[in-house]
Amino acid sequence: MSFRTRAMTIFAAVIVFLVMIVRLRAKTGHASNELSPATVQPAAGATPVLVELFTSEGCSSCPPADALLMRLGRTQPVREADVIVLEEHVNYWDSLGWKDPFSSDAATTRQEEYGQAFGGEQVYTPQMVVDGNAEFVGSAESKALRALRAAGAMPKPAVNLSWAAGGMLAIHIEPLTNAAQGDTPQVIVAIAENMLHSDVKRGENAGRALEHDGVVRALIPAGKIDAGSNGFSSTIAVHAGHEWNAANLRAVVFVQERRGRHVLAVAGVPFPRA
């Protein structure tokens, strides 16, 4: 065999090998457009960023936004940001063919508060809100990534969370240095559940199987932080509902301005193992 023939044979073998690797990566879920069941850990030193999605299982435009929120939380695509996701199901779609099992008055009220903060603009689904500061159509991935990069570049006071006996959540928040003058920020605890599934029977999504991460099961006011205070410390009781899967729950604690609605600090912690 000549040198040229041998070289061509080796080159062809390398090409075949590379094609096999690409196919194997796609089958095992490592392709960039697929979700892995495992969650990628955020980069060390990343700034926690709260991403909220207002959605409904009755809305045919919402499943792509639900999938994007899940992907953001699981893949942590922006190095500067530790993405913490909350999926909030509004109830104003419930009379239009399908009652969303995760919908609540609290989610609708919270979205209306954002509408007022954003200049009285009409609320809609799917609507994504990043750190209470940027809002856009919830399936707009490029806008989400830009908002995450911008939010990740803004440092936040630390929120330290730990569990004590009896389902008690200990919260310690460093002094706020980023609150608007004259505002009294609120401390809120959200109980969120991952890996939820619905088989939609009626409405715009009839026949679809929907998957959700970060579904808000409860919003609990935990106090407020007065201007000039030395931070915030409290311990509150947090319990899982009987129909919730504790293995997929976490508590998300965030500090939010009352008027501007900007999120000043945020952190999340998984529920303790039984």
Disulfide bonds with the S-S distance in Angstrom:
none
